[in-house]
Amino acid sequence: MKEGLLKVRMENQSALDQFKQTMESFLQRLKQTGDVQAFRSKEEAKSAMDQLREGMEKFQGQMKKIGEDMVSLDEKIREGFTGVRDELGSMIKFSYSDLEKKLASLEARVKTLEKMVLP
């Protein structure tokens, strides 16, 4: 009986060792696969972050360009308004000058007429 128990025990131990070895091998493969998947996930996340970073840099570049364009447009608008103001000022000065001449001419005629009519 002892021999039978010893024999069964050795068979069980052998089966257990074999099962244990199979399980360790399976767990090792699972761990490696999990590491590969985790590595892939990390790589995918890094790739996504790089793409996001590139997109943000492009966006910032575009915003900077828009800001520069806005400054340029603002300067052009200011120059345009200054030009219009100067031109209108010149026109107004010319109009006043023309009116002054006409008024002076009319005053001179009135004085001439007054001298003729009023001795």
C-alpha positions, 0 to 999 in steps of 0.5 A: 500500500505504501508503494502504491501511495508513493507511486500515486503520489509521484504520478500526481507530483509529476502531473502537478509539475507538468501542469505547473510548467504548462501554467507558467509557460502560459502565464509567461506568454500571456504576460509577454502578450500583455506587455506587447499590447501595453507597448502597442497602447503606449506607442499608439498613445504616443503617436496620438499625442504627437499628432495632437501636438502637431495639430496644436502647433499648426493651429498656433501657427495659423493663429499667429499668422491671423494675428499678423494679418490682423495687425497688417490690416489694421495698419492699412485701415489706419493709413486709409483713414489718414489718407481720407482725412488728409484728402477731406481736409484739403478739400475743405481748406480748398472750399473755404479758400474758394469761398473766402475769395468769392466773399472778398470779391462780393464785398469789393463789388458791394463797396463799389456799388455803395460808392456809386449809389451813396456819394 
